[in-house]
Amino acid sequence: MTECNAAARKKGFFMNGIWLVCMLALLAGCAPFGRSDTPQKNDDNSAPAQKMVRYEGEMSKEVSLVYTTKRQLALTFNGMGDKETMLKLLDELDRYHIQSTFFLPGMRVAEEPDIARTILSRGHEIENNTLSRVDLTRLSYEKLYSEIELANQVIKKETGVVPRYVRTKLGDYNDDIRLATAQNGQAAVISYSLFLHNWQKETDEEKRHYLRKYINRGGIIAIDTEENKQLVGDIPLIAEAAADVGYKFVSLHQLIEQGGERKPLEAIPGYDAAKINAKMDDAAYRLIYRKETNKKEVALSFDDWGTDAAVTKILDILEQKGVKASFFLRADGVERNPNLARAIAEGGHDVGNHTYSHQVNTKITPEQLQEEIVKAHRVIREAIQEKPTMYFRPPTGEFDERTLRAVAATGYHTVAIYDVTPSDFVKSNSADDIVAAIMEQTKNGSVILLHLLDDIHTVEALPTVIDKLRSKGYTFVRMTDMFG
């Protein structure tokens, strides 16, 4: 910190000294809610101080990801760096037209209220980062309540803003924090989907790959303005990552207000359509590769999982070309990014089961296979909030009689394979290679296997594949349209 900045902060501190002393005194013993407003006197006639009443109402929500398929996400900041850094940060946000949300500590707002007011004047939101950013999980309920309540008071006094949300220093929380947040009138405790710490020795390309991996619709990115030493330099990288996938930054409040509520799994009808079933020997299955038909129709299918950057581009191409396809999703990816799975379903595509963690079916026990399928079914169903397509595709396409019956016994009676395999998952295969393989292998009733992976050439090949097959008279249908 420069000598000038230090002097400015010192001046600001003394100008607000009385206010800070009052805040600390309140935190130490004069809690404001449900207790006496004045200290207890040492005479026999004084009334005893009222003990604070622990809140028994509904806890505030906790939000780390907003359930939405809108192409939006939020950029948020914790703490308050020195004035020079904060002004540079605001300039950079203006440059990229990013509206952000700042979680400010009450003590820093009291020290330098002009910074908080500048944040507001530049079109950003201010929320509650507690009074002094201590670890609330280690405090008594009374003290953590006061940390939140006093920060509210400071922020309102200095800026006129009444915070709607609370975030702790590290974004962690427990039930007491959620209760105290609700008792203070805030709607939610906010965590994050990505906390961007300092880079170490990563190259720019490595930074871009990292951000691409975690940029997702409905996401909440958090950066600490005091801890992050490359704060201003991170903004162009973040803006580039969002623009590459076509997502827009909006304020946290807008993101939450426009988001939906995910019903819990048990509230979705038929959530238990897939079950563990030890009676496998006689389970009936249907194995489909390709349909024998005179119709010039084919089905595009996509396996596995990828980032928003890969999957959203595939969805955009399918929408632009007016094509519906069949997706077989790896559910550990869906679990981390349910919004992307919901976007696939909303696009009118089949959403099938590709196991939870992509285990090769023939190399695990039937019991383990069933666990993979049932877990995947529940994750996918909760993400898309509806019954998925009851088609199962085995990872790597490997199966035998034993695994087919184990799959069918869970409730997935249709095992969906393919007859066109362009090996697009091989990174060295170019878009031209993929197109050539598909055109050579495809015939009436074919099922074409493609992948949702990053750093392969499927996105480049897909428009050409669709155009070339159409030029030969083929139409595109989902596998459920083709096979029932």
Secondary structure, DSSP 8 states (H G I E B T S, - for coil): --HHHHHHHHHHHHHTHHHHHHHHHHHHT--SSSS-SS---SSTTS----------S---EEESB-B--SSEEEEEEES---HHHHHHHHHHHHHTT---EEEE-HHHHHH-HHHHHHHHHTT-EEEE--SS---GGGS-HHHHHHHHHHHHHHHHHHH-----EE--SSS---HHHHHHHHHTT-SEEE--SEE-----S--HHHHHHHHHHH--TTBEEEEETTT-TTHHHHHHHHHHHHHHHT-EE--HHHHHHH-B----GGGSTTTTSS---S--TT---EEES----SS-EEEEEEEE---HHHHHHHHHHHHHHT---EEEE-HHHHHH-HHHHHHHHHTT-EEEE--SS---GGGS-HHHHHHHHHHHHHHHHHHHTS----EE--GGG---HHHHHHHHHTT--EEE--SB---TTSTTS-HHHHHHHHHHH--TT-EEEEE--SSSSHHHHHHHHHHHHHHTT-EE--HHHHH-
